[in-house]
Amino acid sequence: MTSEELKQFKASLSITSVAEALGIDVVRGRFHCFCPQRHANGDRTPSVSISEDRGLFRCWVCEDVRGDVFNLVQQYKSCSFMEALDWLKETYPFLLPGGKSGPQEGSPKKRSVQVSSAVERSSRAQESRSQEPREEEDLQPLLEEKPAKELIPEDERKKVVLSFLKMLTPVDGTPAAAYLMKRRIFKPVWDRMLLRTITDYNALNRQLKETYSLEVLQYVGLFNDKGNLRYYKHPLIFPYLDPLRRASHFQARAIDSSVEPKELHLKGSVPFPYNMTALDQKKGWIYLCEGVIDTLTMLQQGLQAVGIPGVRSFKMQWLPLFKEKNVVLCLDHDEAGRKGMEYLQQVFGNAGIRTIILGDGLENIPVNMKEGEDVNEWFGGKK
């Protein structure tokens, strides 16, 4: 493995997924420190934050509990960089550049493949850095905001989110409905998926402040640092329904095409794929889409579909949900989408789950998806 391949491998790893594979319980981007004896009350409130975007973690009490995905494995398993690398290669062989596999025998002492000098140099550098503070610019995302103290139990947080959703308006007869119809998504699907919209932002803002303290609203993630509801420009709300059709997470969508970003998720990690009720543990086909709009498009066509916010947001712990399914991958028809589907094919294949790519074998049919199109555009939706 060259130094460039090492960089590619590291970039393909989700630090949250790696933490969970190690057995660390990550809740809303936080987990308990490896050294609870250094903390008051044994780190009862998790002190370690994860920045998924930058692939870094940091404890707010222990200066030496910090670093990247390699440091995470090293510190949790009390092992060297090379041992951490071997563990990652064995755990995620499908992410290795060029389809290379990791060590076959599982023991660093029995390693049959010579590691390049570039990797050895990286090893020494990583082990040295694990004993020193990281560069300030690398850790800046974690330095900007300390993890919020747990103000309310998780069950209470879910109740606040559910209360917020109950304050919203069905989309019928609103600008959100016009947006959805332009995308060729119609009322039966709106009703089935309990789509909602914000019709009077100021009134909703006041109602929430009258119902809950600002501290709680900010902790849950509904309000921003300025003390206002986050979704001024994102009025279309997609609840993530659990098997009992309750929602403790949602995505908000802008209906003005000039707004960026187009989507905002509620604070915290996405708990499960959108429309997870389709993952019913019964044998059959399931369409895996990139985003809620494409998922709703498939539902409009009478097809069973689930959605993920993006390729790298797919969590390894979701794999058992798909164990009885054959998966049709329906990501955007562009270079990023193709790479994403290749990645997901490896992820599912490693778990023994069959996948095909939407459009495979249809290259000569005129209705095949065009370059740059997504599923919604393929079915005639207009942006």
Residue pairs with C-beta under 8 A, 6 or more apart in sequence:
1 9
1 96
1 97
1 100
1 115
1 116
1 119
2 116
2 118
2 119
3 116
3 118
3 119
3 121
3 122
5 96
5 97
5 98
5 100
6 85
6 118
6 119
6 122
8 97
9 88
9 89
9 95
9 96
9 97
10 55
10 68
10 69
10 70
11 55
12 92
12 95
12 343
13 55
13 69
13 88
13 92
13 95
14 52
14 312
14 315
15 50
15 51
15 52
15 55
15 56
15 57
15 68
15 69
15 72
16 26
16 29
16 50
16 52
16 269
16 315
17 315
17 316
17 317
18 69
18 72
18 73
18 88
18 91
19 26
19 31
19 50
19 57
19 72
20 26
20 315
20 316
20 317
21 91
21 316
22 72
22 73
22 76
22 77
24 31
24 76
25 31
25 32
26 50
26 269
27 46
27 154
28 267
28 268
28 269
29 49
29 50
29 52
29 147
29 268
29 269
30 46
30 47
30 48
30 49
30 50
30 147
31 46
31 48
31 50
32 43
32 46
32 47
32 48
33 39
33 43
33 46
33 47
33 48
33 59
33 61
33 62
33 65
34 65
34 75
34 76
35 59
35 62
35 65
36 42
36 43
38 61
38 62
39 47
39 61
43 61
45 149
45 150
46 147
47 59
47 60
47 61
47 62
47 147
48 57
48 58
48 59
48 60
48 65
49 57
49 58
49 60
49 142
49 146
49 147
50 56
50 57
51 57
51 141
51 142
52 269
53 141
54 138
54 141
54 142
55 68
55 69
56 66
56 67
56 68
56 134
56 138
56 139
56 141
56 142
57 65
57 66
57 67
57 68
57 71
57 72
57 142
58 65
58 66
58 139
58 142
58 143
59 65
59 66
60 146
60 147
63 133
64 130
64 131
65 75
66 133
66 134
66 139
66 142
67 74
67 75
67 129
67 130
67 134
69 88
70 81
70 84
70 85
70 88
70 126
71 126
71 129
71 130
73 79
73 84
73 87
73 88
74 80
74 81
74 83
74 84
74 126
74 127
74 130
75 130
77 83
77 84
77 87
79 87
80 108
80 123
80 127
81 122
81 123
81 124
81 126
81 127
81 130
82 108
82 115
82 123
83 108
85 119
85 123
86 102
86 103
86 108
86 111
88 102
89 96
89 101
89 102
89 103
90 102
90 103
90 106
93 100
93 101
93 102
93 350
94 346
94 347
94 349
94 350
95 343
95 346
96 102
103 110
103 111
103 112
103 113
104 112
105 111
105 112
133 139
136 143
148 218
148 219
151 215
151 216
151 219
152 160
152 216
152 219
157 219
157 220
157 248
158 246
158 248
160 212
160 216
160 217
160 220
160 222
161 220
161 222
161 247
161 248
161 249
161 250
161 266
162 246
162 247
162 248
163 211
164 208
164 222
165 194
165 196
165 237
165 239
165 247
165 250
167 204
167 207
167 208
168 196
168 197
168 198
168 204
168 237
169 196
169 197
169 198
169 199
170 190
170 191
170 195
170 196
170 197
171 177
171 180
171 190
171 195
171 196
171 197
171 236
172 187
172 190
174 197
174 199
175 197
175 235
175 255
176 195
176 197
176 235
176 236
176 255
177 187
177 190
179 236
179 255
180 186
180 190
180 195
180 236
180 296
182 381
182 382
183 293
183 296
183 297
183 376
183 381
183 382
183 383
184 297
184 300
184 376
184 379
184 380
184 381
184 382
185 293
185 296
185 297
185 300
185 381
186 300
189 195
189 296
189 299
189 300
192 299
193 238
193 239
193 241
193 275
193 296
193 299
194 239
194 241
194 245
194 247
195 236
195 237
195 238
195 239
196 237
196 239
197 235
197 236
197 237
198 204
198 229
198 231
198 235
198 237
199 235
201 229
201 231
201 232
201 235
204 229
205 228
205 229
208 217
208 222
208 223
208 229
209 217
214 223
214 227
217 223
218 224
218 225
218 227
220 266
220 267
221 230
221 266
221 267
221 268
222 229
222 230
222 266
223 229
223 230
224 230
230 252
230 264
231 237
231 252
231 264
233 254
233 256
233 259
234 252
234 253
234 254
234 259
234 263
234 264
235 252
235 254
235 255
236 252
236 253
236 254
236 255
237 250
237 251
237 252
237 253
238 250
238 251
238 252
238 253
238 274
238 292
239 247
239 249
239 250
240 247
240 248
240 249
240 250
240 251
240 270
240 271
240 272
240 274
240 276
241 247
241 275
241 276
241 277
242 248
242 271
242 272
242 276
242 277
243 276
243 277
245 277
248 271
249 265
249 266
249 268
249 270
249 271
250 265
250 266
251 263
251 264
251 265
251 266
251 274
251 292
251 309
252 263
252 264
252 265
252 266
253 262
253 263
253 292
253 293
254 261
254 262
254 263
257 383
263 291
263 292
263 309
265 309
269 315
270 308
270 309
270 313
270 315
272 318
272 321
273 279
273 288
273 306
273 307
273 308
273 318
273 321
274 292
274 295
274 306
274 307
274 308
275 295
275 299
275 305
275 306
275 307
276 306
276 321
278 286
278 304
278 305
278 306
279 286
279 306
279 321
279 322
279 325
281 323
281 324
282 324
283 324
283 325
284 304
284 324
284 325
284 326
285 304
285 325
285 326
285 327
285 328
286 304
286 305
286 306
286 322
286 325
286 326
286 327
286 328
287 295
287 298
287 303
287 304
287 305
287 306
287 327
287 328
287 330
287 358
288 305
288 306
288 307
288 308
288 327
288 328
288 329
288 330
288 344
289 295
289 297
289 298
289 305
289 306
289 307
289 308
289 330
289 331
289 375
290 307
290 308
290 309
290 310
290 311
290 330
290 331
290 332
290 337
290 340
290 374
291 307
291 308
291 309
291 374
292 307
293 374
293 376
293 381
294 305
294 307
294 330
294 374
294 375
294 376
295 305
295 306
295 307
297 375
297 376
297 379
297 381
298 304
298 305
298 330
298 375
299 305
300 379
301 379
305 330
308 314
310 340
311 331
311 339
311 340
311 343
311 344
314 344
314 347
316 347
319 347
319 348
319 351
319 353
322 348
322 351
322 353
323 351
323 353
325 353
326 353
326 354
326 355
326 356
327 344
327 348
327 353
327 354
327 355
327 356
328 355
328 356
328 357
328 358
329 341
329 344
329 345
329 355
329 356
329 357
329 358
330 358
330 375
331 337
331 338
331 340
331 341
331 344
332 372
332 373
332 374
333 359
333 369
333 370
333 371
333 372
333 373
333 374
333 378
334 371
334 372
341 357
344 355
345 355
345 357
348 354
348 355
349 355
358 369
358 375
359 368
359 369
362 368
369 375
369 378
370 378
377 383
